[in-house]
Structures are given as structure tokens and as C-alpha cells.
Amino acid sequence: MTRLDRYVFRSAGTAFVGTLAVLAGMIWITQALRELDIMTTQGQTILAFVFITSLALPALVLALAPAALFLAVAHTLFRMNSDSEIVVSSAAGISTIRFLRPLIILAVLVAALCTALSMELVPAALRQFRYEITRVRADVVAFIAQPGRFTTLAPGMVFNVRERNTTGVLGGIFINDARNPEEISTYLADRGQIVDTEKGTFLILEEGAIHRRTPGKQDSNVVEFQRYAFDLSPFTAGSDSPVYRAPERSFRELLSPPADDPAYQRDPGRFTEEIHRRLSLPLYVLAFFGIAAAALAEPRTTREGRGLALAATAPFVITLQVLSFGLIQQVRNNAGLVPFVYLVPILVIVGSALSLSGRFKPRMPEAIRRRLDALAQRVVRETVN
């Protein structure tokens, strides 16, 4: 790469990484707040919380990479046009395609990154995320052994523990079991400990009493005990292996799922949709790049012209985004639409290449052009003033 190539590549690459980091960070924070109960109710540490929620970052990067690339390329070309760098390069005999070479390399690298993420890395992260969430929520010891907190383990089931020592012994145990509306049982015990056996998980209560009462009646039965085993097995995770959804499967599993796979039997179209979503993603990355390059790569000497060109990309970007989501969603129920999933981005890429070569220039309706031109001029006047 020449010095000019390195300069353009560095400018666009920095803009891409910065845009992607900001967008992914903002969305990750909002998603992480939804899992805040991992710390507040499950008794997990801040490190466990960060690790579990960070497993969603690869999926965010994959979803935001095409938009981040479009914004980075549009920003770079717009700035270079504003600084007359593209005009000077053109006057020096550098063609538009030659000037775009480092940006094309960047687009191909981003497309390759998205392919690697979608094929293996994102599904693996989603599987691990689901495993960690299931494991944390099934950790009965961490869930109920939170001193001073009234914890709802299930609808109608409330636990409270006064203290927990370093050996795992619980002190001052209160359990209110109102799952059966015809009989409410309240368990009180001086101490207890959770043990795992071959028959399940039990809370061994010592030196306590059970108060049983029926709603609407004043009398209650009190049974004192020295030791009592309270069964916690219904609240722990089952031993069955989880059934992973299509986005959580590797590409090889999507191509050849077992005939008795419950998820595949329930919705085989979802597997077809996921296969073509992953295969078509690099084409859509290049299509978004093509729109930005076709609109802003040519030398422009006026702010109005640059603003109008940037505004003109909006209909193409919105249409491409809507078509990509719409077609992929319809593939699940209509396999005949599969060719259009690939045809749409290919047409955009070819159209962008023809536009850059000067053989084809898309023209917007005159009324829309005048409105956008007037809006661009207003923005320029306000910026100057």
C-alpha cells in the first residue's frame, strides 16, 4: 500500500472501529441492565456479571458492523471532499477506483470478519451465554442464601436467611410456602444446610417448627422437629440437555441437523432462514459500502453538492435494510425467495460499480431533489452563521 492508501485506510479504519465501539457499547449497556438481577438477586460478583453480559458483544458487533462501515466510509469521503483531498487526488491523475482501493480492502476485511463471526464465533458465544444464565439461575445456594433478603424462589415460595457462615451453615431460616392456596406452610429453623444427594438437592433444617394453616380458618397446626429435609429439587435445573435455537447452532449443525432434532422438527424453516442469513451477510456489507462509495467518492467542490449526495444515500440505505430483513424473514415460510436474498445486494453492488465508472447515474425525482437541495443549503447557511 502506498502512503495515500495507508492514510485513507487508517482514516476509515479508525472511524469504523470508533463507530462500532460506541454503538456496541451503548447497546451493550442497555442489554446488560436487563440482566442486572444476576447481581441483585442471584448473589453473583461484578466479574461474573461482566463476563456473562459480555458474551452478547460478538452478536452486537455482527449486527452493527454493516452500519458502522457505511458510516465510517461516508464520514471519511465526506471529510476528504470537504478538505479538497479527493479533488487534489483527481487533479493529480488518480482515478476514483484507484482512490477507493484502501476502502475496498477495508470493506472486504469487514465482510470477512462478519463471516467469521456469523459462522462460528457468535453461535458459540450465544450458547455459552445461555449456559451461564441457566447455571446462575439454577444456583439455589447463591439464590436463597442471601442474609437479610426475602427471596422469591417460585410463585408463592419465599425464603429468608438471617446469616450464613463460612462453612455454608445457614442461621435463622424462614420459609413461607403458599404454592398450595388451600394450605399455607411456614417453616422456621435455627439453622440448616443445603446438601446434594443422589435423590436430589435438600435443605436440612434443624431445631425448628412447621406452621400449617388453611386460609379462612383461625386454627393452625404446629409441628416441631429436630431435623427436617426440605426438598429443593423442583427449583434446580433439570438434567436434560438444552435444545439450542438456530442462531445458537454452528453452521455445520444448520446444514445437517439430526432427523430427530426437536428444534428442527418444530420449525425447519428457521434453520433455512439462519443458513441464508449467514451466507448473505458479506454481500450486504459490501452493498452498504457500495452505496456510500457511489454517492461520495466523486470530487465535489461545494458543500451543497456534498450534503445533497449524503442525503441521497438515505433512501437506498433504508430500502436495502428493509429488504434484507423482510426477505430473510420470509425465507422461513417461502423457500422460493432464497435467490432474491442474494440478488438484492448483488444488484446494489453492480449498480454502485456502474455508477462509479460513469456508465450509470441514478437520478432522484426532481421534486425530491429540490427539497433536499433547499434543506442542504439551509444547513450550510446555519453552519456558516
C-alpha positions as CSV (number, residue, x, y, z in Angstrom):
1,M,0.0,0.0,0.0
2,T,1.3,3.5,-0.8
3,R,1.3,6.4,1.6
4,L,-2.0,7.6,0.3
5,D,-3.5,4.1,0.7
6,R,-2.3,3.9,4.2
7,Y,-3.7,7.4,5.0
8,V,-7.1,6.6,3.6
9,F,-7.2,3.2,5.2
10,R,-6.2,4.5,8.6
11,S,-8.8,7.3,8.5
12,A,-11.6,5.0,7.5
13,G,-10.5,2.1,9.8
14,T,-10.3,4.4,12.8
15,A,-13.7,5.8,12.1
16,F,-15.1,2.3,11.7
17,V,-13.6,1.0,14.9
18,G,-14.7,4.1,16.8
19,T,-18.3,4.0,15.5
20,L,-18.6,0.3,16.1
21,A,-17.2,0.6,19.7
22,V,-19.6,3.5,20.5
23,L,-22.7,1.8,19.1
24,A,-21.9,-1.6,20.5
25,G,-21.1,-0.1,23.9
26,M,-24.3,1.8,24.1
27,I,-26.4,-1.1,23.2
28,W,-24.4,-3.5,25.4
29,I,-25.1,-1.3,28.5
30,T,-28.8,-1.3,27.8
31,Q,-28.8,-5.1,27.3
32,A,-26.6,-5.6,30.4
33,L,-29.1,-3.7,32.6
34,R,-31.7,-6.3,31.7
35,E,-29.6,-8.9,33.3
36,L,-28.8,-6.9,36.4
37,D,-30.7,-9.4,38.5
38,I,-27.7,-11.7,38.1
39,M,-26.1,-9.5,40.8
40,T,-29.1,-8.2,42.7
41,T,-31.0,-11.4,43.2
42,Q,-28.6,-14.2,42.3
43,G,-25.7,-13.2,44.5
44,Q,-23.1,-13.1,41.7
45,T,-20.0,-10.9,41.7
46,I,-19.4,-7.9,39.4
47,L,-16.8,-10.0,37.5
48,A,-19.4,-12.7,36.8
49,F,-21.9,-10.1,35.7
50,V,-19.4,-8.5,33.3
51,F,-18.3,-11.9,31.9
52,I,-21.8,-13.2,31.3
53,T,-23.2,-10.0,29.7
54,S,-20.0,-9.6,27.6
55,L,-20.9,-12.8,25.8
56,A,-23.5,-10.8,23.9
57,L,-20.9,-8.5,22.4
58,P,-20.0,-10.6,19.4
59,A,-23.6,-10.7,18.3
60,L,-23.8,-6.9,18.7
61,V,-20.6,-6.4,16.7
62,L,-22.1,-8.7,13.9
63,A,-25.3,-6.8,13.8
64,L,-23.8,-3.3,13.8
65,A,-20.7,-3.9,11.5
66,P,-22.5,-3.1,8.2
67,A,-24.0,0.1,9.5
68,A,-20.7,1.1,11.1
69,L,-18.8,0.5,7.9
70,F,-21.3,2.7,5.9
71,L,-21.0,5.5,8.5
72,A,-17.2,5.3,8.5
73,V,-16.8,5.3,4.7
74,A,-19.4,8.1,4.4
75,H,-17.7,10.2,7.1
76,T,-14.2,9.6,5.5
77,L,-15.2,10.5,2.0
78,F,-17.3,13.5,3.1
79,R,-14.4,14.9,5.2
80,M,-11.9,14.3,2.4
81,N,-14.2,16.1,-0.1
82,S,-14.6,18.9,2.4
83,D,-10.8,19.2,2.7
84,S,-10.5,19.0,-1.1
85,E,-8.3,15.9,-0.8
86,I,-10.3,14.0,-3.3
87,V,-10.3,17.0,-5.7
88,V,-6.5,17.2,-5.4
89,S,-6.1,13.5,-5.9
90,S,-8.3,13.6,-9.0
91,A,-6.3,16.6,-10.4
92,A,-3.1,14.6,-9.9
93,G,-4.5,11.8,-12.2
94,I,-5.7,9.4,-9.5
95,S,-8.9,7.7,-10.7
96,T,-11.9,7.3,-8.4
97,I,-11.5,3.5,-8.4
98,R,-7.8,3.8,-7.5
99,F,-8.6,6.2,-4.7
100,L,-11.1,3.8,-3.3
101,R,-8.7,0.8,-3.2
102,P,-7.9,1.0,0.5
103,L,-11.6,1.4,1.3
104,I,-12.4,-1.6,-0.8
105,I,-9.8,-3.5,1.2
106,L,-11.4,-2.4,4.4
107,A,-14.8,-3.4,3.2
108,V,-13.5,-6.9,2.3
109,L,-11.9,-7.2,5.7
110,V,-15.1,-6.3,7.4
111,A,-17.1,-8.7,5.3
112,A,-14.6,-11.5,6.2
113,L,-14.9,-10.5,9.9
114,C,-18.7,-10.8,9.7
115,T,-18.4,-14.2,8.0
116,A,-16.1,-15.5,10.7
117,L,-18.4,-14.1,13.5
118,S,-21.6,-15.4,12.0
119,M,-20.3,-18.9,11.1
120,E,-18.8,-19.9,14.5
121,L,-17.9,-17.2,17.0
122,V,-21.4,-15.7,17.5
123,P,-23.2,-19.0,17.9
124,A,-20.6,-20.3,20.3
125,A,-20.9,-17.1,22.4
126,L,-24.7,-17.4,22.4
127,R,-24.5,-21.0,23.5
128,Q,-22.1,-20.0,26.3
129,F,-24.3,-17.1,27.3
130,R,-27.4,-19.3,27.6
131,Y,-25.4,-21.9,29.6
132,E,-24.1,-19.3,32.1
133,I,-27.5,-17.7,32.6
134,T,-29.1,-21.2,33.2
135,R,-26.3,-22.1,35.6
136,V,-26.6,-18.9,37.6
137,R,-30.4,-19.1,37.8
138,A,-30.1,-22.7,38.9
139,D,-27.6,-22.0,41.7
140,V,-30.0,-22.5,44.6
141,V,-27.4,-21.9,47.2
142,A,-26.4,-18.5,45.9
143,F,-30.1,-17.7,45.3
144,I,-31.6,-18.3,48.7
145,A,-28.5,-17.8,50.9
146,Q,-28.5,-14.0,50.9
147,P,-28.7,-12.8,54.5
148,G,-31.4,-10.4,55.3
149,R,-33.1,-10.6,51.9
150,F,-36.6,-12.1,51.3
151,T,-36.1,-14.1,48.1
152,T,-38.9,-15.5,45.9
153,L,-37.7,-18.8,44.6
154,A,-41.0,-19.6,42.9
155,P,-44.5,-18.1,42.8
156,G,-45.8,-18.4,46.4
157,M,-42.4,-19.6,47.8
158,V,-40.4,-17.0,49.9
159,F,-37.1,-17.6,51.6
160,N,-35.3,-15.6,54.2
161,V,-31.9,-16.3,55.9
162,R,-30.6,-14.3,58.8
163,E,-26.9,-15.3,58.3
164,R,-24.6,-17.6,56.6
165,N,-21.2,-18.6,58.0
166,T,-18.0,-19.5,56.1
167,T,-18.8,-23.3,56.3
168,G,-22.1,-22.8,54.5
169,V,-24.3,-23.3,57.5
170,L,-27.4,-21.1,57.4
171,G,-28.8,-19.5,60.5
172,G,-32.3,-18.1,61.2
173,I,-34.2,-19.7,58.4
174,F,-37.7,-18.7,57.3
175,I,-39.6,-20.4,54.5
176,N,-43.2,-19.5,53.6
177,D,-44.7,-22.0,51.1
178,A,-48.0,-20.7,49.7
179,R,-47.9,-22.6,46.4
180,N,-51.0,-24.6,47.5
181,P,-53.7,-22.0,48.2
182,E,-55.6,-24.5,50.3
183,E,-52.8,-24.9,52.8
184,I,-50.0,-22.5,53.6
185,S,-46.9,-23.8,55.4
186,T,-44.4,-21.7,57.2
187,Y,-41.0,-23.3,58.2
188,L,-38.9,-21.8,61.0
189,A,-35.5,-23.3,61.9
190,D,-32.5,-22.2,63.9
191,R,-30.0,-23.5,61.3
192,G,-29.8,-25.5,58.2
193,Q,-27.5,-26.6,55.4
194,I,-28.0,-27.4,51.7
195,V,-26.8,-30.8,50.6
196,D,-26.8,-32.6,47.3
197,T,-27.6,-36.3,47.2
198,E,-28.4,-38.9,44.5
199,K,-32.1,-38.3,45.1
200,G,-31.8,-34.5,44.7
201,T,-31.0,-31.3,46.5
202,F,-32.3,-30.8,50.0
203,L,-32.2,-28.1,52.7
204,I,-31.6,-29.9,56.0
205,L,-33.4,-27.9,58.7
206,E,-32.5,-28.3,62.4
207,E,-34.3,-27.3,65.6
208,G,-37.4,-25.7,64.1
209,A,-41.2,-25.9,63.6
210,I,-43.7,-26.1,60.8
211,H,-46.9,-23.9,61.0
212,R,-49.6,-25.1,58.7
213,R,-52.8,-23.2,58.3
214,T,-55.8,-23.0,56.0
215,P,-56.9,-19.6,54.7
216,G,-60.2,-18.5,56.3
217,K,-59.6,-20.5,59.4
218,Q,-58.1,-19.2,62.6
219,D,-56.6,-22.5,63.9
220,S,-53.2,-23.7,62.7
221,N,-51.2,-26.9,63.2
222,V,-47.7,-26.6,64.6
223,V,-45.2,-29.5,64.2
224,E,-41.8,-29.2,65.9
225,F,-38.8,-31.1,64.6
226,Q,-35.2,-31.9,65.4
227,R,-34.2,-32.4,61.7
228,Y,-36.3,-31.9,58.6
229,A,-35.4,-32.3,54.9
230,F,-36.9,-29.7,52.7
231,D,-36.8,-30.8,49.0
232,L,-35.2,-28.1,46.7
233,S,-35.0,-30.4,43.7
234,P,-38.1,-28.8,41.9
235,F,-36.2,-25.5,41.9
236,T,-33.0,-26.7,40.4
237,A,-32.2,-27.1,36.7
238,G,-33.1,-30.3,35.1
239,S,-30.5,-32.7,33.9
240,D,-31.8,-32.8,30.3
241,S,-29.5,-31.2,27.7
242,P,-30.8,-27.8,26.5
243,V,-32.3,-27.6,23.0
244,Y,-30.4,-24.8,21.2
245,R,-32.1,-22.5,18.8
246,A,-31.0,-22.0,15.2
247,P,-28.9,-18.8,15.9
248,E,-27.0,-20.8,18.6
249,R,-26.1,-23.6,16.2
250,S,-22.8,-23.9,14.3
251,F,-23.0,-23.7,10.5
252,R,-22.3,-27.4,10.2
253,E,-25.2,-28.2,12.5
254,L,-27.5,-26.0,10.5
255,L,-26.6,-27.7,7.3
256,S,-27.1,-31.3,8.6
257,P,-29.2,-31.3,11.7
258,P,-30.2,-34.8,13.1
259,A,-33.5,-36.1,11.9
260,D,-34.8,-36.3,15.5
261,D,-33.7,-32.8,16.5
262,P,-36.7,-31.2,18.4
263,A,-35.9,-27.7,17.2
264,Y,-35.6,-28.8,13.5
265,Q,-38.8,-30.9,13.7
266,R,-40.7,-27.9,15.2
267,D,-39.5,-25.3,12.7
268,P,-37.3,-26.4,9.9
269,G,-37.8,-23.1,8.1
270,R,-35.9,-21.4,10.9
271,F,-32.8,-23.4,10.0
272,T,-33.1,-22.4,6.3
273,E,-33.5,-18.8,7.3
274,E,-30.4,-18.8,9.5
275,I,-28.3,-20.5,6.8
276,H,-29.0,-17.9,4.2
277,R,-28.8,-15.1,6.7
278,R,-25.2,-16.0,7.4
279,L,-24.2,-16.7,3.8
280,S,-25.7,-13.4,2.5
281,L,-24.3,-11.2,5.2
282,P,-21.0,-10.4,3.5
283,L,-22.9,-9.3,0.4
284,Y,-24.9,-6.9,2.4
285,V,-21.8,-5.5,4.0
286,L,-20.3,-4.8,0.5
287,A,-23.6,-3.4,-0.7
288,F,-23.7,-0.8,2.1
289,F,-20.1,0.1,1.3
290,G,-21.1,0.5,-2.4
291,I,-23.8,2.9,-1.6
292,A,-21.5,5.2,0.4
293,A,-18.7,5.0,-2.2
294,A,-21.0,5.6,-5.2
295,A,-22.6,8.7,-3.5
296,L,-19.5,10.4,-2.1
297,A,-16.3,9.2,-3.9
298,E,-16.5,11.6,-6.8
299,P,-14.8,15.0,-6.4
300,R,-17.3,17.7,-5.2
301,T,-16.4,21.3,-4.7
302,T,-19.5,22.7,-3.0
303,R,-21.0,21.9,0.4
304,E,-24.4,21.9,-1.1
305,G,-23.4,19.1,-3.5
306,R,-21.8,17.0,-0.8
307,G,-24.8,17.4,1.5
308,L,-27.2,16.5,-1.2
309,A,-25.2,13.5,-2.1
310,L,-25.0,12.3,1.5
311,A,-28.8,12.9,1.9
312,A,-29.4,10.9,-1.3
313,T,-28.0,7.8,0.3
314,A,-30.8,7.6,2.9
315,P,-33.5,6.1,0.6
316,F,-31.1,3.5,-0.7
317,V,-29.8,2.5,2.7
318,I,-33.3,2.3,4.2
319,T,-34.6,0.3,1.3
320,L,-31.7,-2.1,1.4
321,Q,-32.1,-2.6,5.2
322,V,-35.9,-3.2,4.9
323,L,-35.5,-5.6,2.0
324,S,-32.7,-7.6,3.8
325,F,-34.8,-8.0,7.0
326,G,-38.0,-8.7,5.0
327,L,-36.6,-11.2,2.6
328,I,-34.7,-13.1,5.3
329,Q,-37.9,-13.3,7.5
330,Q,-40.0,-14.6,4.5
331,V,-37.5,-17.3,3.6
332,R,-38.6,-19.3,6.6
333,N,-42.1,-19.9,5.1
334,N,-41.2,-19.4,1.4
335,A,-38.0,-21.1,0.1
336,G,-38.7,-19.7,-3.4
337,L,-37.5,-16.3,-2.2
338,V,-34.0,-17.5,-1.4
339,P,-32.5,-16.3,-4.7
340,F,-33.7,-12.8,-4.0
341,V,-31.8,-12.7,-0.7
342,Y,-28.6,-12.8,-2.7
343,L,-29.9,-10.9,-5.8
344,V,-30.7,-7.7,-4.0
345,P,-27.2,-7.0,-2.6
346,I,-25.6,-8.1,-5.8
347,L,-27.7,-5.6,-7.8
348,V,-26.7,-2.9,-5.4
349,I,-23.0,-3.7,-5.7
350,V,-23.2,-3.8,-9.5
351,G,-25.2,-0.6,-9.6
352,S,-22.6,1.1,-7.4
353,A,-19.8,-0.1,-9.6
354,L,-21.6,1.2,-12.7
355,S,-22.2,4.5,-11.0
356,L,-18.5,4.9,-10.1
357,S,-17.5,4.0,-13.6
358,G,-19.8,6.7,-15.0
359,R,-22.0,4.2,-17.0
360,F,-25.0,4.6,-14.8
361,K,-26.2,7.5,-12.7
362,P,-29.3,7.1,-10.6
363,R,-31.5,10.2,-10.6
364,M,-34.0,11.0,-8.0
365,P,-37.3,12.8,-8.8
366,E,-36.9,16.5,-9.4
367,A,-39.3,17.5,-6.6
368,I,-37.4,15.5,-4.0
369,R,-34.1,16.8,-5.4
370,R,-35.2,20.4,-4.9
371,R,-36.4,19.8,-1.4
372,L,-33.1,18.1,-0.4
373,D,-31.1,20.9,-2.1
374,A,-33.0,23.5,-0.2
375,L,-32.5,21.6,3.1
376,A,-28.8,21.3,2.4
377,Q,-28.4,25.0,1.7
378,R,-30.3,25.8,4.9
379,V,-27.9,23.6,6.9
380,V,-24.9,25.2,5.2
381,R,-26.1,28.7,6.0
382,E,-26.8,27.9,9.6
383,T,-23.4,26.3,9.9
384,V,-21.6,29.3,8.4
385,N,-23.6,31.7,10.6
